[in-house]
């Protein structure tokens, strides 16, 4: 009955096509945005007019990440993102969150159209049918999942206003927790879009529901991680943020599944960089409260030809603060105090990082501990590694209080380790190396080449000293070799950064 009544109402909307049997009526008109056609058109035009024109993007737009809350809260941010979108498209894929139904993979609305107060948006039925046929384990026609869902719906008035008529919609909603399913959905969509003029849209809000200062820290940190367009790194960043147990924080991205799928699809279609266009949280809205907020962002995923660095780029100030943190941690450890996790206002220092901290005294090793994979923020990883190097390295006695002033601090931030087929791919003085076989594992940082410049000697010592394996284990096909690089910096003799 509701659908029939809405179809009759829509017939009176300017330029509207008649509603058909499979058409989906809006679920949140009058709640998330105005239901009156003229009022909605004025509102969207107003948000777009008020949004600051984006700086020239460093490459063609492939995808957009925009929020999906009520317009009074999130539309100013969404409008900033949609200013980057214009022209003619064959298909717009909107991936959103399934808030009200359990979805195993990706739920499609495969037939008919989405109705809005300002027009009817037809579904790309051929594309939907192709995905269901080619990947039935991932994609299902699940129209019931859309009955109360707003995450796709709220994007349509902006798309109608920004795009030339003639485009079709492929709606996809997800809530799977499996990162591999998210990746496979994204890659399948990208493969189906090859040769089309298509736009990808990820519909997601950010943190729910911390106080505004915490939202700012968490959101800007996960947004910085998103810039890499590495879904796995983004996933780790969100888990690390949640592990901090910040007050009120229930989730970091409510549409994380959709965002990761869009990232995978965008990368497959040539995107290499995320560009933040606007960030805000509901605490800055006239209707919002600062004690309980939701974060919003607009991010353009572009094909720049210059992918972001795999590591974390630090300036001199950031390096100095991390070296000071390492020294302070060891000093407090000698006084019996352990480090505590802490989020910072600088989002770079909240990024996931694998870190080693090396302590020396009069040129001799005094402790060296770290991790090969990101398990904490850069700030927390440095503090943890510094404490472990000073007090938990089984090769040395714990650092005594009187020793602390004599210690020299060096921090190494590791790149992602990648497997190599043989020792022939190991580059002396550049690569750190990890060897593993069975349950045994050992690591040498690139700095060890200064003491052992010969490759055979380097790898043999690594096998024997660090992995507890035979010296020639690096020649054994059963041994896995991985290489990595580091960004290493240390104190000068006065305790300031040297490099």
Secondary structure, 3 states (H helix, E strand, C coil): CHHHHHHHHHCCCCCCCCCCCCCECCCCECCCECCCHHHHHHHHHHHHHHCCCCCCCCCEEEEEEECCCCHHHHHHHHHHHHCCCCECCCEEEEEEECCCCCCCCEEECCCCEEEECCEEEEECHHHHHHHHHHCCCCEEECHHHHCCCCCCHHHHHHHHHHECCCCEEEEEEECCCCHHHHHHHHHHHHHHHCCCCEEEEEECCCCECCCHHHHHHHHHHHHHHHCCCCHHHHHHHHHHHHHCCCCCCCECCCCHHHHHHHHHHHHHCCCCEEEEEEEEEHHHCCCCCCCCCEEEEEEEEEECCCCCCCCCCCCHHHHHHHHHHHHHHHHHHHCCCCCCCCCCCCHHHHCEEEEEEEEEECCEEEEEEECCCCCEEHHHHHHHHHHHHHHCCCCCCCCCHHHHHHEEEEEEEECCCEEECCHHHCCCCCCEEEEEECCEEEEECHHHHHCCCCHHHHHHHHHHHHCCCCCCHHHCCCCEEEEECEEEEEECCCCCECC
